[in-house]
């Protein structure tokens, strides 16, 4: 093949000899040249669909599948206003990254997910699983019971303060 300038801006390849496939009546390309190895895009396994739609890696018979919709719902329920900015303030994860999770454009990395679990506890972990194992449900219930006990103690002290001032 040789390259000839076309209007001094681009080069175009022209054949200098006949291809062995062109004499056999093979597939010709767009410009009429015989393709030695035609492109076969239909042989691919499955198209890439983005990280938000990839199936989770399984292990063992009982698989705890990650539920991105459950995570997004839990985060929105915890912070109904300015969800991304509240989570960013508590975790240090960029608001744009969190917005991608909420819009299901991507899923959190292992590092970000472990940060979320460290900050929000087992309740978020339980919300992120389609069928959480028993230990996750018990941990989430235990944390909620502890939060309720703290709230009751705070309300009792507030009531006692009101009774003393009256």
C-alpha positions as CSV (number, residue, x, y, z in Angstrom):
1,X,0.0,0.0,0.0
2,X,1.0,3.5,-0.6
3,X,-0.2,6.7,1.1
4,X,-1.2,9.7,-1.0
5,X,-2.0,13.1,0.4
6,X,-5.6,14.3,-0.1
7,X,-5.8,18.1,-0.1
8,X,-2.6,18.3,1.9
9,X,-4.5,17.5,5.2
10,X,-5.1,13.8,5.2
11,X,-3.5,10.6,3.9
12,X,-5.4,7.9,2.2
13,X,-4.2,4.3,1.7
14,X,-4.4,2.8,-1.8
15,X,-3.7,-0.8,-2.6
16,X,-0.5,-1.6,-4.5
17,X,-1.2,-5.3,-5.0
18,X,-4.2,-7.6,-5.1
19,X,-5.0,-9.2,-1.8
20,X,-5.3,-13.0,-1.8
21,X,-8.8,-12.8,-0.5
22,X,-10.0,-10.3,-3.2
23,X,-9.3,-13.0,-5.9
24,X,-11.5,-15.5,-4.0
25,X,-14.5,-13.2,-3.9
26,X,-14.3,-12.5,-0.2
27,X,-15.9,-9.8,1.8
28,X,-15.0,-6.3,0.7
29,X,-14.7,-3.3,3.0
30,X,-16.2,0.1,2.8
31,X,-13.7,1.4,0.2
32,X,-13.8,-1.7,-1.9
33,X,-10.7,-3.3,-0.4
34,X,-10.7,-6.9,0.7
35,X,-10.5,-7.4,4.4
36,X,-8.1,-10.0,5.4
37,X,-9.7,-10.5,8.8
38,X,-13.2,-9.1,8.9
39,X,-14.3,-7.6,12.2
40,X,-16.8,-9.7,14.0
41,X,-18.5,-7.7,16.7
42,X,-21.2,-10.3,17.1
43,X,-18.8,-12.8,18.7
44,X,-18.4,-10.9,22.0
45,X,-19.6,-12.5,25.2
46,X,-21.8,-9.8,26.6
47,X,-21.5,-6.1,26.3
48,X,-20.2,-4.0,29.1
49,X,-23.1,-2.4,30.9
50,X,-21.4,-0.4,33.6
51,X,-20.6,-1.2,37.2
52,X,-24.1,-0.5,38.4
53,X,-25.5,-3.4,36.5
54,X,-22.7,-6.0,37.0
55,X,-23.7,-9.1,38.9
56,X,-22.1,-9.5,42.3
57,X,-19.4,-12.1,42.8
58,X,-20.9,-15.2,44.4
59,X,-19.3,-17.4,47.0
60,X,-20.8,-20.5,48.6
61,X,-24.4,-21.7,48.4
62,X,-26.0,-18.7,50.2
63,X,-25.1,-15.5,48.4
64,X,-25.7,-12.2,50.1
65,X,-26.4,-10.1,47.0
66,X,-25.7,-6.3,47.1
67,X,-28.8,-4.2,46.5
68,X,-27.8,-0.8,45.2
69,X,-31.5,0.4,45.3
70,X,-31.7,-0.6,49.0
71,X,-28.6,1.4,49.7
72,X,-29.9,4.5,47.8
73,X,-33.3,4.2,49.5
74,X,-31.7,4.0,53.0
75,X,-29.4,7.0,52.4
76,X,-32.3,9.1,51.0
77,X,-34.4,8.1,54.0
78,X,-31.7,9.0,56.4
79,X,-31.0,12.4,54.7
80,X,-34.1,13.5,52.8
81,X,-32.7,17.0,52.0
82,X,-29.3,17.4,50.3
83,X,-28.5,13.7,50.7
84,X,-25.2,13.9,48.8
85,X,-23.8,16.8,50.8
86,X,-24.8,15.4,54.2
87,X,-23.2,12.0,53.4
88,X,-20.1,13.9,52.1
89,X,-19.8,15.8,55.4
90,X,-20.0,12.7,57.5
91,X,-17.8,10.4,55.4
92,X,-15.5,12.5,53.3
93,X,-16.6,10.8,50.1
94,X,-17.1,13.3,47.2
95,X,-20.7,14.4,46.6
96,X,-20.5,13.7,42.9
97,X,-19.5,10.1,43.7
98,X,-22.5,9.7,46.0
99,X,-24.8,11.2,43.4
100,X,-23.6,8.6,40.9
101,X,-24.6,5.9,43.5
102,X,-28.0,7.4,44.1
103,X,-28.7,7.7,40.3
104,X,-27.4,4.1,39.9
105,X,-24.6,5.1,37.5
106,X,-22.1,3.2,39.6
107,X,-21.6,1.3,42.8
108,X,-19.4,2.1,45.7
109,X,-15.9,0.7,45.8
110,X,-14.9,-1.6,48.7
111,X,-13.1,1.3,50.3
112,X,-16.1,3.6,50.1
113,X,-18.5,0.9,51.2
114,X,-16.5,0.1,54.2
115,X,-16.4,3.8,55.1
116,X,-20.2,3.9,54.8
117,X,-20.6,0.9,57.1
118,X,-18.1,2.3,59.6
119,X,-20.1,5.6,59.7
120,X,-23.7,4.4,59.5
121,X,-23.4,0.9,61.0
122,X,-25.1,-2.4,60.5
123,X,-28.5,-0.8,59.6
124,X,-27.0,0.4,56.2
125,X,-25.4,-3.0,55.7
126,X,-28.8,-4.7,56.2
127,X,-30.4,-2.3,53.8
128,X,-27.8,-3.1,51.2
129,X,-28.6,-6.8,51.1
130,X,-31.6,-8.5,49.4
131,X,-31.7,-11.2,52.1
132,X,-29.3,-10.2,55.0
133,X,-27.9,-13.0,57.1
134,X,-29.2,-13.4,60.6
135,X,-26.2,-11.8,62.2
136,X,-26.6,-8.6,60.2
137,X,-30.3,-8.3,61.1
138,X,-29.4,-8.9,64.8
139,X,-26.6,-6.3,64.7
140,X,-29.0,-3.8,63.1
141,X,-31.7,-4.5,65.7
142,X,-29.2,-4.2,68.5
143,X,-27.9,-0.8,67.3
144,X,-31.5,0.5,66.9
145,X,-32.3,-0.7,70.5
146,X,-29.2,1.2,71.7
147,X,-30.2,4.3,69.9
148,X,-33.7,4.1,71.4
149,X,-32.3,3.6,74.9
150,X,-30.1,6.7,74.4
151,X,-33.1,8.7,73.3
152,X,-35.2,7.5,76.3
153,X,-32.4,8.5,78.7
154,X,-32.1,11.9,77.0
155,X,-35.9,12.5,77.3
156,X,-35.9,11.3,80.9
157,X,-33.2,13.8,81.8
158,X,-35.0,16.6,80.0
159,X,-38.2,15.7,81.9
160,X,-36.4,15.6,85.2
161,X,-35.0,19.0,84.5
162,X,-38.5,20.4,83.8
163,X,-39.8,18.9,87.0
164,X,-37.1,20.5,89.1
165,X,-37.6,23.9,87.6
166,X,-41.4,23.8,88.2
